Amino acid sequence: MAIEELTPQERDSWLRALPKWSLARDGRAIERSFEFADFAEAFAFMTRIAIIAEKRDHHPEWSNVYNKVEIALTTHDAGGLSLRDVNMAKKIDKIV
Amino acid sequence: MAIEELTPQERDSWLRALPKWSLARDGRAIERSFEFADFAEAFAFMTRIAIIAEKRDHHPEWSNVYNKVEIALTTHDAGGLSLRDVNMAKKIDKIV
């Protein structure tokens, strides 16, 4: 899978296809917040993502407070956003 | 279980018994960082804590980046640290 950093043009184009994600201030990650009914639902969601992330060897940076989950996706090997982040964001959008 | 906020004296006394935890800057939470071999180990640790947290109805505020986990414990109902945080920290220390 591509680990080259997206060009600003590619990035903007992909972001239009991911309307629920926003670009981090430094332009190197995309972020989305999620809210669930309770902790059990939030952690069940995280568990599904964890398994996918491990399979793809592409892991989110994330935090959880009770029913809220914040996810940032970035590709360290590319020094910013890559297609791997786009694909992971799409997968997460499908799960939620 | 107690949900009263600890007095500064109680807090300092308990913190001496939890040398791996440090007090948050606002004094309302205790924090500890963990490092594992890889993501799978880090998430396995989180899963064990999630189940305990749900059982106790006392949930951590936490974040994860690959093999690193940061945990903060606080008791919102008490407006700061309570014995529930101390007990959870002890439990986490036993797991790790």
Backbone of each chain as ProteinMPNN parsed JSONL, in Angstrom:
{"seq_chain_A": "MAIEELTPQERDSWLRALPKWSLARDGRAIERSFEFADFAEAFAFMTRIAIIAEKRDHHPEWSNVYNKVEIALTTHDAGGLSLRDVNMAKKIDKIV", "coords_chain_A": {"N_chain_A": [[0.849, -1.199, 0.0], [0.396, 2.302, -0.61], [2.884, 4.404, 0.727], [3.671, 6.919, 0.329], [3.717, 10.422, 0.921], [0.731, 12.299, 0.563], [0.154, 14.688, -1.986], [-0.588, 18.224, -1.595], [-2.76, 18.752, -3.298], [-3.839, 16.184, -3.826], [-4.521, 15.505, -1.235], [-6.492, 17.44, -0.56], [-8.402, 16.726, -2.357], [-9.037, 14.086, -1.539], [-9.976, 14.669, 1.001], [-12.382, 15.891, 0.513], [-13.898, 13.727, -0.048], [-14.172, 12.652, 2.385], [-16.035, 13.838, 4.406], [-16.508, 13.958, 7.141], [-14.165, 14.063, 8.429], [-11.465, 16.068, 9.602], [-8.741, 18.21, 8.744], [-5.714, 18.158, 10.543], [-4.133, 20.829, 12.383], [-1.459, 21.081, 11.652], [-1.49, 19.965, 9.209], [-0.719, 17.365, 8.8], [-2.199, 15.204, 9.589], [-5.416, 13.558, 9.778], [-8.5, 14.05, 11.467], [-11.115, 12.855, 13.603], [-14.008, 13.023, 15.696], [-15.911, 10.973, 17.865], [-19.022, 9.964, 19.286], [-20.617, 7.944, 21.639], [-23.207, 5.815, 23.108], [-22.397, 4.969, 25.608], [-19.575, 3.96, 27.692], [-19.021, 1.228, 27.181], [-19.927, 0.841, 24.574], [-18.289, 2.647, 23.232], [-15.777, 1.516, 23.675], [-16.066, -0.946, 22.468], [-16.22, -0.196, 19.807], [-13.61, 0.843, 19.545], [-12.198, -1.516, 19.836], [-12.869, -2.973, 17.55], [-11.667, -1.368, 15.636], [-9.025, -1.568, 16.476], [-8.335, -4.188, 15.844], [-8.509, -4.195, 13.055], [-6.596, -2.247, 12.526], [-4.287, -3.482, 13.412], [-4.104, -5.618, 11.683], [-3.697, -4.281, 9.282], [-1.342, -3.14, 9.87], [-1.32, -0.432, 10.546], [-1.757, 2.086, 12.611], [-4.027, 3.912, 14.669], [-3.815, 7.189, 16.254], [-5.137, 7.794, 19.276], [-7.714, 8.801, 21.656], [-9.715, 8.333, 24.573], [-12.513, 9.201, 26.467], [-14.754, 8.18, 28.623], [-17.684, 7.996, 26.923], [-16.706, 9.037, 24.61], [-14.608, 9.189, 21.737], [-11.601, 10.099, 20.235], [-9.976, 10.289, 17.198], [-6.931, 10.316, 15.426], [-5.352, 10.168, 12.33], [-2.356, 9.387, 10.767], [0.641, 9.031, 8.809], [3.559, 7.938, 9.817], [5.823, 6.996, 8.493], [5.63, 8.276, 6.091], [5.81, 10.859, 6.757], [3.563, 12.385, 7.011], [0.252, 12.711, 5.692], [-0.997, 9.821, 4.069], [-2.188, 7.542, 1.521], [-2.861, 5.37, 3.034], [-3.959, 6.389, 5.343], [-6.255, 7.572, 4.367], [-7.611, 5.308, 3.449], [-7.962, 3.951, 5.852], [-9.581, 5.773, 7.233], [-11.881, 5.677, 5.668], [-12.666, 3.047, 6.153], [-13.181, 3.157, 8.908], [-15.304, 4.953, 8.904], [-17.188, 3.32, 7.768], [-17.621, 1.414, 9.728], [-18.74, 2.765, 11.9]], "CA_chain_A": [[0.0, 0.0, 0.0], [1.197, 3.523, -0.776], [3.257, 5.145, 1.919], [4.129, 8.262, -0.034], [2.846, 11.485, 1.417], [-0.153, 12.88, -0.448], [0.396, 16.095, -2.318], [-1.714, 19.049, -1.107], [-3.905, 18.591, -4.206], [-4.436, 14.878, -3.544], [-5.069, 15.594, 0.119], [-7.742, 18.195, -0.598], [-9.348, 15.939, -3.12], [-9.497, 12.993, -0.671], [-10.74, 15.201, 2.133], [-13.761, 16.153, 0.073], [-14.597, 12.438, 0.001], [-14.255, 12.266, 3.805], [-16.526, 15.103, 4.981], [-16.567, 13.945, 8.607], [-12.797, 14.172, 8.947], [-10.872, 17.385, 9.35], [-7.282, 18.218, 8.676], [-5.05, 18.706, 11.738], [-3.596, 22.16, 12.11], [-0.163, 21.018, 10.965], [-1.691, 19.397, 7.873], [-0.098, 16.036, 8.701], [-3.099, 14.153, 10.088], [-6.846, 13.843, 9.733], [-9.059, 13.795, 12.793], [-12.563, 12.796, 13.742], [-14.499, 12.717, 17.038], [-17.059, 10.067, 17.883], [-19.702, 9.911, 20.581], [-21.437, 6.742, 21.745], [-24.163, 5.838, 24.224], [-21.697, 4.781, 26.877], [-18.191, 3.477, 27.578], [-18.96, -0.109, 26.584], [-20.049, 1.011, 23.117], [-17.086, 3.33, 22.731], [-14.639, 0.599, 23.672], [-16.336, -1.967, 21.451], [-15.801, 0.465, 18.563], [-12.146, 0.877, 19.536], [-11.699, -2.88, 19.673], [-12.99, -3.318, 16.131], [-10.624, -0.633, 14.91], [-7.715, -2.097, 16.882], [-8.083, -5.422, 15.094], [-8.253, -3.777, 11.667], [-5.329, -1.511, 12.516], [-3.2, -4.447, 13.577], [-4.072, -6.374, 10.431], [-3.119, -3.416, 8.24], [-0.143, -2.527, 10.423], [-1.465, 1.022, 10.455], [-2.433, 2.275, 13.894], [-4.494, 5.272, 14.934], [-3.481, 7.854, 17.518], [-6.507, 8.025, 19.749], [-7.967, 8.966, 23.079], [-11.075, 7.974, 24.965], [-13.032, 9.627, 27.763], [-16.087, 7.585, 28.766], [-18.372, 7.618, 25.675], [-16.127, 9.805, 23.494], [-13.355, 8.7, 21.159], [-11.019, 10.993, 19.23], [-9.004, 9.55, 16.39], [-6.103, 11.022, 14.44], [-4.65, 9.248, 11.432], [-1.205, 9.953, 10.082], [1.583, 7.978, 8.413], [4.876, 8.407, 10.226], [6.816, 6.666, 7.454], [5.505, 9.221, 4.979], [5.955, 12.215, 7.3], [2.294, 13.122, 6.89], [-0.886, 11.911, 5.249], [-0.832, 8.956, 2.903], [-3.402, 6.811, 1.147], [-3.203, 4.436, 4.116], [-4.854, 7.12, 6.252], [-7.533, 7.72, 3.659], [-8.286, 4.003, 3.456], [-8.383, 3.656, 7.227], [-10.716, 6.657, 7.544], [-13.062, 5.12, 4.984], [-13.04, 1.825, 6.876], [-13.774, 3.584, 10.192], [-16.617, 5.528, 8.578], [-18.118, 2.221, 7.496], [-17.909, 0.708, 10.978], [-19.478, 3.567, 12.894]], "C_chain_A": [[0.888, 1.254, 0.0], [1.603, 4.111, 0.57], [3.88, 6.496, 1.564], [3.166, 9.301, 0.49], [1.993, 12.011, 0.261], [0.297, 14.301, -0.765], [-0.768, 16.918, -1.774], [-2.953, 18.901, -1.999], [-4.619, 17.269, -3.946], [-5.166, 14.911, -2.205], [-6.432, 16.296, 0.095], [-8.822, 17.42, -1.329], [-9.915, 14.809, -2.261], [-10.363, 13.51, 0.468], [-12.179, 15.529, 1.751], [-14.595, 14.868, 0.104], [-14.762, 11.929, 1.44], [-14.779, 13.459, 4.609], [-16.553, 15.129, 6.505], [-15.189, 14.058, 9.258], [-12.285, 15.579, 8.67], [-9.357, 17.287, 9.41], [-6.72, 18.812, 9.973], [-4.383, 20.031, 11.364], [-2.258, 22.131, 11.378], [-0.275, 20.36, 9.585], [-1.2, 17.968, 7.711], [-0.982, 14.897, 9.184], [-4.536, 14.566, 9.8], [-7.456, 13.347, 11.039], [-10.578, 13.701, 12.735], [-12.919, 12.433, 15.183], [-15.756, 11.878, 16.932], [-17.7, 10.104, 19.265], [-20.658, 8.722, 20.578], [-22.367, 6.845, 22.953], [-23.447, 5.751, 25.567], [-20.279, 4.247, 26.629], [-18.111, 2.137, 26.857], [-19.055, -0.02, 25.057], [-18.807, 1.666, 22.52], [-15.921, 2.351, 22.646], [-14.832, -0.549, 22.683], [-15.913, -1.448, 20.072], [-14.267, 0.472, 18.458], [-11.564, -0.51, 19.282], [-11.782, -3.319, 18.21], [-11.892, -2.638, 15.32], [-9.241, -1.198, 15.224], [-7.357, -3.324, 16.05], [-7.767, -5.106, 13.625], [-6.886, -3.102, 11.559], [-4.151, -2.47, 12.571], [-2.996, -5.247, 12.286], [-3.382, -5.563, 9.33], [-1.758, -2.862, 8.635], [-0.18, -1.001, 10.233], [-2.369, 1.453, 11.61], [-2.852, 3.718, 14.119], [-3.799, 5.865, 16.167], [-4.827, 8.26, 18.082], [-6.592, 8.174, 21.238], [-9.438, 8.674, 23.347], [-11.376, 8.544, 26.346], [-14.492, 9.188, 27.813], [-16.71, 7.225, 27.407], [-17.805, 8.316, 24.437], [-14.787, 9.204, 23.046], [-12.869, 9.733, 20.144], [-9.917, 10.233, 18.508], [-8.242, 10.497, 15.472], [-5.373, 9.97, 13.619], [-3.526, 9.989, 10.726], [-0.261, 8.805, 9.735], [2.995, 8.458, 8.709], [5.919, 8.162, 9.144], [6.777, 7.633, 6.278], [5.697, 10.666, 5.462], [4.692, 13.036, 7.172], [1.194, 12.186, 6.444], [-0.542, 11.061, 4.038], [-2.172, 8.299, 2.582], [-3.82, 5.822, 2.234], [-4.153, 5.101, 5.106], [-6.238, 7.272, 5.637], [-8.31, 6.409, 3.719], [-8.774, 3.624, 4.857], [-9.592, 4.516, 7.608], [-11.997, 6.132, 6.906], [-13.586, 3.904, 5.729], [-13.735, 2.191, 8.202], [-15.162, 4.165, 9.954], [-17.646, 4.428, 8.33], [-18.554, 1.533, 8.79], [-18.902, 1.476, 11.841], [-20.954, 3.728, 12.54]], "O_chain_A": [[1.99, 1.248, 0.548], [0.764, 4.294, 1.451], [4.53, 7.131, 2.394], [1.953, 9.093, 0.504], [2.468, 12.15, -0.866], [0.769, 15.021, 0.115], [-1.836, 16.364, -1.515], [-4.078, 18.923, -1.499], [-5.846, 17.226, -3.855], [-6.282, 14.407, -2.073], [-7.403, 15.798, 0.665], [-9.996, 17.456, -0.964], [-11.127, 14.589, -2.247], [-11.349, 12.882, 0.853], [-13.083, 15.45, 2.583], [-15.816, 14.903, 0.259], [-15.408, 10.909, 1.679], [-14.041, 14.031, 5.411], [-16.613, 16.204, 7.103], [-15.07, 14.138, 10.481], [-12.617, 16.197, 7.658], [-8.789, 16.398, 10.045], [-7.196, 19.845, 10.444], [-4.112, 20.307, 10.195], [-1.95, 23.025, 10.589], [0.722, 20.214, 8.878], [-1.254, 17.413, 6.613], [-0.555, 13.743, 9.188], [-4.84, 15.743, 9.606], [-7.0, 12.369, 11.632], [-11.233, 14.369, 11.936], [-12.226, 11.638, 15.818], [-16.563, 12.054, 16.02], [-17.018, 10.253, 20.278], [-21.414, 8.523, 19.627], [-22.328, 7.813, 23.712], [-23.851, 6.388, 26.54], [-19.852, 4.106, 25.483], [-17.234, 1.933, 26.017], [-18.344, -0.725, 24.342], [-18.34, 1.286, 21.446], [-15.17, 2.35, 21.671], [-13.861, -1.063, 22.127], [-15.322, -2.179, 19.277], [-13.706, 0.148, 17.411], [-10.554, -0.651, 18.593], [-10.866, -3.962, 17.697], [-11.275, -3.242, 14.443], [-8.388, -1.295, 14.341], [-6.219, -3.478, 15.608], [-6.857, -5.693, 13.039], [-6.124, -3.353, 10.625], [-3.153, -2.296, 11.872], [-1.87, -5.51, 11.866], [-2.589, -6.094, 8.552], [-1.096, -2.196, 7.838], [0.8, -0.382, 9.818], [-3.578, 1.22, 11.593], [-2.108, 4.643, 13.792], [-3.268, 5.138, 17.007], [-5.579, 8.991, 17.436], [-5.709, 7.757, 21.988], [-10.282, 8.76, 22.455], [-10.588, 8.387, 27.278], [-15.349, 9.752, 27.134], [-16.299, 6.238, 26.797], [-18.361, 8.199, 23.345], [-13.966, 8.778, 23.858], [-13.636, 10.186, 19.295], [-9.047, 9.62, 19.127], [-8.83, 11.364, 14.825], [-4.842, 9.001, 14.161], [-3.72, 11.068, 10.167], [-0.362, 7.722, 10.312], [3.562, 9.266, 7.972], [6.787, 9.0, 8.901], [7.763, 7.793, 5.558], [5.74, 11.589, 4.648], [4.746, 14.265, 7.22], [1.203, 11.002, 6.78], [0.118, 11.519, 3.105], [-3.158, 8.488, 3.294], [-4.996, 5.475, 2.342], [-5.048, 4.451, 5.645], [-7.256, 7.117, 6.312], [-9.508, 6.396, 4.002], [-9.852, 3.053, 5.021], [-10.525, 4.023, 8.242], [-13.061, 6.141, 7.524], [-14.792, 3.747, 5.916], [-14.751, 1.597, 8.561], [-16.09, 3.898, 10.717], [-18.826, 4.586, 8.644], [-19.706, 1.124, 8.929], [-19.801, 0.886, 12.44], [-21.699, 4.373, 13.277]]}, "seq_chain_B": "MAIEELTPQERDSWLRALPKWSLARDGRAIERSFEFADFAEAFAFMTRIAIIAEKRDHHPEWSNVYNKVEIALTTHDAGGLSLRDVNMAKKIDKIV", "coords_chain_B": {"N_chain_B": [[-18.579, 2.6, 47.243], [-16.171, 5.075, 48.158], [-16.897, 8.373, 47.127], [-16.085, 10.824, 47.797], [-14.035, 13.73, 47.552], [-10.537, 13.442, 47.998], [-8.725, 14.791, 50.738], [-6.038, 17.233, 50.669], [-4.028, 16.219, 52.33], [-4.676, 13.476, 52.587], [-4.467, 12.779, 49.906], [-1.705, 13.237, 49.365], [-0.632, 11.353, 51.022], [-1.635, 8.941, 49.94], [-0.469, 9.098, 47.432], [2.176, 8.627, 47.951], [2.123, 5.951, 48.246], [1.78, 5.151, 45.717], [4.042, 5.209, 43.77], [4.588, 5.272, 41.046], [2.791, 6.866, 39.834], [1.83, 10.18, 38.95], [0.85, 13.421, 40.104], [-1.59, 15.318, 38.415], [-1.234, 18.568, 36.887], [-3.268, 20.277, 37.733], [-3.975, 19.114, 40.061], [-6.135, 17.445, 40.22], [-6.187, 14.915, 39.177], [-4.543, 11.73, 38.754], [-1.705, 10.476, 37.019], [-0.242, 8.195, 34.687], [2.262, 6.822, 32.535], [2.671, 4.261, 30.112], [4.626, 1.758, 28.498], [4.807, -0.574, 25.921], [5.7, -3.656, 24.176], [4.609, -3.61, 21.626], [1.807, -2.565, 19.539], [-0.26, -4.484, 19.808], [0.166, -5.58, 22.343], [-0.134, -3.304, 23.909], [-2.813, -2.692, 23.432], [-4.066, -4.953, 24.389], [-3.59, -4.709, 27.098], [-5.099, -2.365, 27.548], [-7.61, -3.407, 27.069], [-7.991, -5.187, 29.174], [-8.089, -3.377, 31.278], [-10.32, -1.906, 30.506], [-12.442, -3.657, 30.904], [-12.374, -4.035, 33.672], [-12.799, -1.398, 34.45], [-15.37, -0.938, 33.527], [-16.822, -2.72, 35.049], [-16.448, -1.628, 37.572], [-17.651, 0.726, 37.187], [-16.062, 2.985, 36.773], [-14.16, 4.937, 34.943], [-11.177, 5.265, 32.996], [-9.374, 8.171, 31.737], [-7.843, 8.19, 28.747], [-5.111, 7.693, 26.404], [-3.674, 6.427, 23.389], [-0.847, 5.675, 21.5], [0.439, 3.735, 19.189], [2.645, 1.697, 20.758], [2.381, 2.888, 23.185], [0.687, 3.967, 26.131], [-1.267, 6.316, 27.799], [-2.556, 7.135, 30.899], [-5.058, 8.774, 32.768], [-6.505, 9.279, 35.88], [-9.437, 10.271, 37.464], [-12.124, 11.548, 39.484], [-15.09, 12.471, 38.46], [-17.528, 12.926, 39.776], [-16.69, 13.612, 42.278], [-15.297, 15.842, 41.868], [-12.578, 15.765, 41.675], [-9.742, 13.986, 42.903], [-10.476, 10.771, 44.213], [-10.934, 7.997, 46.496], [-11.618, 6.0, 44.751], [-10.062, 6.401, 42.525], [-7.543, 5.908, 43.528], [-7.8, 3.197, 44.174], [-8.251, 2.132, 41.642], [-5.826, 2.781, 40.39], [-4.068, 1.201, 41.867], [-4.973, -1.317, 41.102], [-4.414, -1.271, 38.347], [-1.639, -1.084, 38.473], [-1.108, -3.611, 39.394], [-1.81, -5.21, 37.252], [-0.048, -4.568, 35.191]], "CA_chain_B": [[-17.194, 3.076, 47.343], [-16.109, 6.518, 48.464], [-16.75, 9.32, 46.029], [-15.684, 12.142, 48.311], [-12.687, 14.113, 47.141], [-9.514, 13.295, 49.029], [-8.116, 16.036, 51.217], [-4.634, 17.278, 50.218], [-3.224, 15.328, 53.185], [-4.958, 12.099, 52.168], [-3.922, 12.647, 48.562], [-0.254, 13.105, 49.431], [-0.352, 10.083, 51.678], [-1.884, 7.882, 48.96], [0.499, 9.19, 46.327], [3.433, 7.977, 48.372], [1.924, 4.506, 48.054], [1.667, 4.929, 44.262], [5.197, 5.987, 43.298], [4.673, 5.368, 39.589], [1.768, 7.807, 39.373], [2.115, 11.559, 39.347], [-0.327, 14.271, 40.219], [-1.765, 16.25, 37.303], [-0.898, 19.938, 37.286], [-4.372, 20.916, 38.454], [-4.181, 18.405, 41.326], [-7.414, 16.735, 40.217], [-6.059, 13.593, 38.565], [-3.219, 11.109, 38.781], [-1.359, 10.069, 35.653], [0.911, 7.3, 34.486], [2.525, 6.415, 31.149], [3.071, 2.863, 29.973], [5.194, 1.439, 27.189], [4.763, -2.011, 25.679], [6.523, -4.084, 23.045], [3.978, -3.233, 20.366], [0.405, -2.153, 19.649], [-1.115, -5.585, 20.277], [0.314, -5.668, 23.8], [-0.723, -2.095, 24.504], [-4.277, -2.756, 23.376], [-4.485, -6.033, 25.295], [-3.584, -4.052, 28.423], [-6.269, -1.476, 27.599], [-8.832, -4.221, 27.126], [-8.147, -5.67, 30.555], [-8.515, -2.241, 32.107], [-11.68, -1.522, 30.103], [-13.397, -4.569, 31.544], [-12.385, -3.687, 35.101], [-13.396, -0.059, 34.575], [-16.812, -1.061, 33.309], [-17.338, -3.436, 36.221], [-16.434, -0.696, 38.707], [-18.239, 1.988, 36.726], [-15.08, 4.047, 36.998], [-13.458, 4.823, 33.66], [-9.99, 6.113, 32.835], [-9.21, 9.032, 30.555], [-6.598, 7.605, 28.264], [-4.769, 7.81, 24.991], [-2.769, 5.379, 22.918], [-0.138, 5.836, 20.235], [1.171, 2.482, 18.95], [2.925, 0.87, 21.946], [2.337, 3.728, 24.384], [-0.628, 4.256, 26.701], [-1.233, 7.284, 28.902], [-3.8, 7.034, 31.659], [-5.341, 9.726, 33.836], [-7.644, 8.865, 36.705], [-10.056, 11.338, 38.241], [-13.514, 11.215, 39.807], [-15.876, 13.658, 38.134], [-18.558, 13.148, 40.805], [-16.077, 14.184, 43.471], [-14.613, 17.077, 41.464], [-11.13, 15.613, 41.811], [-9.31, 12.622, 43.238], [-11.161, 10.063, 45.298], [-10.399, 6.663, 46.757], [-11.854, 5.15, 43.577], [-8.885, 6.554, 41.655], [-6.444, 5.209, 44.194], [-8.03, 1.76, 44.024], [-8.048, 1.788, 40.231], [-4.382, 2.856, 40.128], [-3.463, -0.009, 42.465], [-5.365, -2.443, 40.257], [-3.637, -1.154, 37.105], [-0.251, -1.421, 38.803], [-1.013, -5.067, 39.53], [-1.962, -5.814, 35.919], [1.049, -4.258, 34.251]], "C_chain_B": [[-17.176, 4.606, 47.511], [-16.061, 7.367, 47.202], [-16.488, 10.729, 46.545], [-14.269, 12.458, 47.849], [-11.73, 13.926, 48.317], [-9.046, 14.673, 49.488], [-6.666, 16.062, 50.707], [-3.746, 16.347, 51.051], [-3.417, 13.865, 52.781], [-4.304, 11.818, 50.813], [-2.411, 12.409, 48.612], [0.138, 11.772, 50.055], [-0.538, 8.926, 50.689], [-0.849, 7.898, 47.838], [1.841, 8.571, 46.695], [3.349, 6.467, 48.193], [1.809, 4.14, 46.562], [2.802, 5.665, 43.55], [5.278, 6.135, 41.787], [3.651, 6.33, 39.004], [2.165, 9.215, 39.796], [0.836, 12.374, 39.327], [-0.397, 15.204, 39.007], [-1.539, 17.675, 37.808], [-2.021, 20.628, 38.067], [-4.711, 20.177, 39.761], [-5.424, 17.535, 41.352], [-7.356, 15.342, 39.592], [-4.666, 13.05, 38.843], [-2.976, 10.475, 37.415], [-0.18, 9.097, 35.652], [1.025, 6.936, 33.012], [3.05, 4.99, 31.13], [3.646, 2.653, 28.582], [5.261, -0.073, 27.047], [5.628, -2.359, 24.466], [5.941, -3.605, 21.718], [2.515, -2.86, 20.608], [-0.466, -3.249, 20.249], [-1.035, -5.712, 21.8], [-0.322, -4.471, 24.503], [-2.243, -2.214, 24.525], [-4.824, -3.897, 24.247], [-4.567, -5.499, 26.726], [-4.813, -3.156, 28.568], [-7.559, -2.282, 27.742], [-9.06, -4.759, 28.539], [-8.654, -4.549, 31.456], [-9.954, -1.854, 31.778], [-12.718, -2.379, 30.816], [-13.504, -4.264, 33.04], [-13.091, -2.35, 35.316], [-14.914, -0.133, 34.461], [-17.485, -1.721, 34.522], [-17.451, -2.493, 37.409], [-17.191, 0.59, 38.405], [-17.324, 3.167, 37.053], [-14.073, 3.972, 35.856], [-12.258, 5.759, 33.564], [-10.171, 7.12, 31.7], [-7.868, 8.621, 29.994], [-6.379, 7.826, 26.781], [-3.735, 6.749, 24.657], [-2.16, 5.796, 21.584], [0.791, 4.625, 20.102], [1.42, 1.711, 20.254], [2.845, 1.652, 23.26], [0.893, 3.997, 24.829], [-0.446, 5.273, 27.816], [-2.582, 7.249, 29.593], [-3.881, 8.152, 32.693], [-6.575, 9.23, 34.578], [-8.139, 10.054, 37.514], [-11.494, 10.923, 38.505], [-14.377, 12.457, 39.599], [-16.897, 13.977, 39.223], [-17.988, 13.794, 42.064], [-15.364, 15.496, 43.143], [-13.103, 16.988, 41.613], [-10.787, 14.178, 42.133], [-10.121, 12.034, 44.375], [-10.476, 8.714, 45.508], [-10.602, 5.729, 45.57], [-10.662, 5.218, 42.627], [-7.686, 5.801, 42.231], [-6.587, 3.704, 43.986], [-7.817, 1.296, 42.586], [-6.554, 1.801, 39.894], [-3.676, 1.616, 40.681], [-3.737, -1.222, 41.584], [-4.55, -2.444, 38.956], [-2.176, -1.535, 37.349], [-0.065, -2.935, 38.918], [-1.026, -5.752, 38.166], [-0.668, -5.718, 35.112], [2.329, -5.044, 34.545]], "O_chain_B": [[-18.074, 5.309, 47.048], [-15.263, 7.099, 46.305], [-16.65, 11.707, 45.815], [-13.415, 11.574, 47.766], [-12.064, 14.211, 49.467], [-8.984, 15.609, 48.692], [-6.124, 15.016, 50.351], [-2.809, 15.75, 50.519], [-2.452, 13.112, 52.65], [-3.68, 10.778, 50.603], [-1.902, 11.487, 47.974], [1.122, 11.15, 49.656], [0.307, 8.034, 50.613], [-0.412, 6.851, 47.361], [2.552, 8.052, 45.834], [4.361, 5.791, 48.013], [1.749, 2.963, 46.205], [2.563, 6.624, 42.817], [5.964, 7.029, 41.291], [3.652, 6.578, 37.798], [2.757, 9.418, 40.856], [-0.124, 12.053, 38.626], [0.604, 15.805, 38.619], [-1.641, 17.947, 39.004], [-1.765, 21.452, 38.944], [-5.628, 20.575, 40.479], [-5.745, 16.946, 42.385], [-8.38, 14.667, 39.494], [-3.734, 13.802, 39.129], [-3.899, 10.005, 36.749], [0.728, 9.168, 36.48], [0.019, 6.763, 32.323], [3.783, 4.572, 32.027], [3.216, 3.281, 27.614], [5.72, -0.769, 27.953], [6.205, -1.484, 23.821], [6.678, -3.242, 20.802], [2.05, -2.842, 21.748], [-1.312, -2.977, 21.101], [-2.049, -5.926, 22.465], [-0.959, -4.608, 25.547], [-2.883, -1.875, 25.521], [-5.931, -3.797, 24.777], [-5.503, -5.809, 27.464], [-5.489, -3.187, 29.596], [-8.481, -1.879, 28.452], [-10.189, -4.781, 29.03], [-9.537, -4.755, 32.289], [-10.724, -1.511, 32.675], [-13.746, -1.879, 31.273], [-14.601, -4.241, 33.599], [-13.881, -2.195, 36.247], [-15.641, 0.525, 35.205], [-18.57, -1.323, 34.948], [-18.422, -2.545, 38.163], [-17.348, 1.443, 39.279], [-17.77, 4.203, 37.546], [-13.242, 3.066, 35.803], [-12.322, 6.908, 34.001], [-11.012, 6.94, 30.819], [-6.856, 8.695, 30.691], [-7.305, 8.101, 26.018], [-3.025, 6.245, 25.527], [-2.864, 6.214, 20.665], [1.792, 4.51, 20.81], [0.485, 1.125, 20.8], [3.2, 1.135, 24.319], [0.006, 4.224, 24.006], [0.422, 5.116, 28.675], [-3.625, 7.324, 28.945], [-2.914, 8.441, 33.398], [-7.56, 8.814, 33.968], [-7.359, 10.751, 38.163], [-12.024, 10.044, 37.826], [-14.402, 13.365, 40.429], [-17.114, 15.141, 39.558], [-18.71, 14.441, 42.821], [-14.883, 16.183, 44.044], [-12.421, 18.011, 41.67], [-11.467, 13.254, 41.685], [-10.414, 12.703, 45.366], [-9.554, 8.35, 44.779], [-9.847, 4.773, 45.396], [-10.296, 4.222, 42.003], [-6.928, 5.153, 41.511], [-5.617, 3.02, 43.661], [-7.277, 0.218, 42.339], [-6.076, 0.917, 39.184], [-2.792, 1.055, 40.032], [-2.854, -2.047, 41.349], [-4.061, -3.487, 38.522], [-1.558, -2.219, 36.534], [0.991, -3.471, 38.583], [-0.337, -6.75, 37.956], [-0.259, -6.667, 34.444], [3.326, -4.885, 33.84]]}, "name": "protein", "num_of_chains": 2, "seq": "MAIEELTPQERDSWLRALPKWSLARDGRAIERSFEFADFAEAFAFMTRIAIIAEKRDHHPEWSNVYNKVEIALTTHDAGGLSLRDVNMAKKIDKIVMAIEELTPQERDSWLRALPKWSLARDGRAIERSFEFADFAEAFAFMTRIAIIAEKRDHHPEWSNVYNKVEIALTTHDAGGLSLRDVNMAKKIDKIV"}
